[in-house]
Each structure stands twice: as structure tokens, then as C-alpha cells.
Amino acid sequence: MNVHDSERIAGLLEQAGYELTQDVSESDLAVINTCSVRERAEERLFTRLENLNGSFKNSRPTIVVAGCVAQQEGSHLFKRNKSINVVVGTHGLKRLPLLAEQASSTGLKQLDINPYDDVSFPLGIAVRSDPLKAFVTIIEGCNDFCSFCVVPYTRGKERMRPLKDILTEIDLAVSDGHCEIQLLGQIVNHYKAPDFPDCDFAGLLERVHEVPGVKRIRFASPHPRHVTPRMVYVMRDLPMICKHMHLPVQSGSTRTLKAMRRRYTRKEYFDLVSMIRKNIPDVSLSTDLIVGFPGESSEDFKETLSLVRNVRFHSIFSFKYSERPNTLASKRMPDTVSEIEKSERLVQLQTLQKKIQLEINQEVVGKAVEVLVDSRSRKRTEELSGRTSQNVVVNFPGKSDWIGRMLKIEIKRAGQNSLWGEAIN
């Protein structure tokens, strides 16, 4: 979501007359778009500001801090670093060009962290960083208030975009050659269209599937509590919806899940996985996991390991717990697990997952998979790269004019993080 916010910021600034420069020392305006979900976000911001300020040869540009850290810290950022001219939070990104102009013309600091309910955004201006994939936000904010999560405090309460706006943006993206649409929301599957009350997330998927020119549809991230049977049936039945679901579990322990305020149990998660796999046998599942949450015992952690062994995720994003400002956990739950223990648990978890990923990938060797070719391989310029419907990276020899095409690839070998194969004539 922050990547897409940066795309929209770039579009706003180009519309206001700015041009992107590859040489930061030449810039008239420098924008740092921040995220506070991960640990030490503020420290990274100030390190970046220090490096930025040391790179200007002549006049200093107007410096803007945007995004979640801006929303969280507000005017305190001005006190910590005098070089900042504008602080604009997650709600007010549309006003960034105006605030930058006011700061430049008046020399006065500009602050906007107001909680606007309007989630509309100028259509067709995002400078999309990928030639084939288009991020499309459908929800802003979150009402769930998981005890570890800072998002409700930085992104605000849940606000749905009108269905009409979403479909118009997708039409524009497809007309520019973006054939893979990735729907975004803090809890993406909680979507209900404010302009069409009968349209839920499954209904939105059906409507996006009808847009001419769309080849693939992905979404992130659904909440397990809001995965409905109808959503699963739509994924099963509509061929352009990718057979991959990121399903954040956070912990394998019911006791820890309760402390996290996730509102489901270990058994309920297992039951959901079984239902999804019964209906979509070729689905790939990925997840988020936190180790060392306050009060997590060694037995709780063992339950996380056993859940990973049983579910066999295609991939996981795993983190050591870090206290985030304003959250329930930061106020009421002492951080009882030592950093050493957190690190040891994280290594155990990641070692197990690497073994599972390699085994899953090796099962594909000798089979043919369909890939949307999206780029040159990162490691070998003579090779291309793409992803399967299950979101697995495949590298293979090929020609540049294949980019953007759907190809059948026979898999010859497998690694932990990707596959390698050859195109089938």
C-alpha cells in the first residue's frame, strides 16, 4: 500500500508540474514516504534525512515527510529535524502539492494530519512503477484494532471506495497496458461498496473479472475472519483470479491469538484452510507470523511451528514482535520475551519454512505451469521472469518481446524461493 501511495504522490506532483529526477542533488522537492508497521521506522526516517541533507550541492529543496510516521508523529517531527518543511499524514496525501507550494513560497512549516473521511483520489494520475501490474486501493483504514497493530492509528477508521471509482481506475490501468490488477486494503475482503450495497468483496471480484483486458486478479490482504464460502467459490470458478491467498495467521497458539485480539482460534483457522483447499485444490497459501509476542511461552511457539508443519504454506513473512506506538499491547502487555529468545524462535521458524518451501517447489519439477512474463530475471540478463497463478517466481530463457505474454513453462529444477524452466513451443 505504501508503494501505491508513492505512485499516487508521484502522479500528483507530475500533474502539478514537477519532473522526476534520478539525481537527488538536483531536486527542488524531496518526499520521504514512510511506514510505521515495522520496528524502528522513525530511526530509519531520520537516518534517511541525514543522508539526504548531505547530498545537496547548492540550494536545499523543500523536504516533505509523508505517510504513517507523519500521521503518527505530526508536529514532533519538526522539532526533531529542522530541515523538514512539510508533514502530511495518510489522510491528506491529495494536498501534498499545495502544502509543498505553500512551504516553498512562504517559508513556513506546513502540517496536515487531519482525519479526512473522503478516500477519493484523482483518477488516472498514478505513476505506476510496474508496466504490467496495477495496484488499486479499495479500502483505507481498519476497524479491527488487533492489539499489536498500529494501522488503525495511522490509517484511520475503515473507509470504502465507491465501486464506480474502482472500476473506472481499473479501466484506465488496463488501457495503459496493465493486465494484472492487485486489489489493496487493510482488510481487503471486508469490502462493501458504498454505492452498491449488495456488492461485497466476492461481488467486486466478479465485476473486476468482467473488465476487458484484465488477465489476472490478485488481492492483499484478507483477514481469516472475513473469508466467506462465496468468496472462495468465486476464486474457484473465475479463471483470471489467481489461485493464491495471503491469509495472515500471526500465531499458531489460540492463547496468543486471543491476546492479539485476532478473534479466531487455531482450530477455526485449520477449518478455514481445509475449506479453501477442498474447493481450490491447487491454491497456494502464504501468511504472516509474529514470534515473541508478549506472554508467548515456549509451548505457544511450538504450536506455531506445528501449525506451519500442518498447513505447509508456500511462503511466510515472519517477524520478531516489536512494540508499536499507541497499540493495546504497548499499553497493557509487557514485552516479556527476550530479544535472544525472539531471535532463536525466528531462526527455527524460518529454517522450517525454507525446508517446506523447497519440498513444495520440488513437487512442480517435470510439470508445466502457466506464467505471466513480467520482467527480465534479476540474476541473468538472458533470462526472463514471471509468476504462476500461485505467485511462485519462475525464471527461464526467453526474448524481451515475450514480456506481457502468458506462457507455458516446463519446470526443470526448483529452489527454495523460485523455479527454473523452459518455454513449451
Secondary structure, 3 states (H helix, E strand, C coil): CHHHHHHHHHHHHHHCCCCCCCCHHHCCEEEEEECCCCCCHHHHHHHHHHHHHCCCCCCCCEEEEEEHHHHHHCCHHHHHCCCCCEEECCCCHHHHHHHHHHHHHHCCCEEECCCCCCCCCCCCCCCCCCCCEEEEECEECCCCCCCCCCHHHHCCCCEECCHHHHHHHHHHHHHCCCCEEEEECCCHHHCECCCCCCCEHHHHHHHHHCCCCCCEEEEECCCHHHCCHHHHHHHHHCCCECCEEECCCECCCHHHHHHHCCCCCHHHHHHHHHHHHHHCCCCEEEEEEEECCCCCCHHHHHHHHHHHHHHCCCEEEEEECCCCCCCHHHHHCCCCCCHHHHHHHHHHHHHHHHHHHHHHHHCCCCCEEEEEEEEECCCCCCEEEEEECCCCEEEEECCHHHCCCEEEEEEEEECCCEEEEEECC
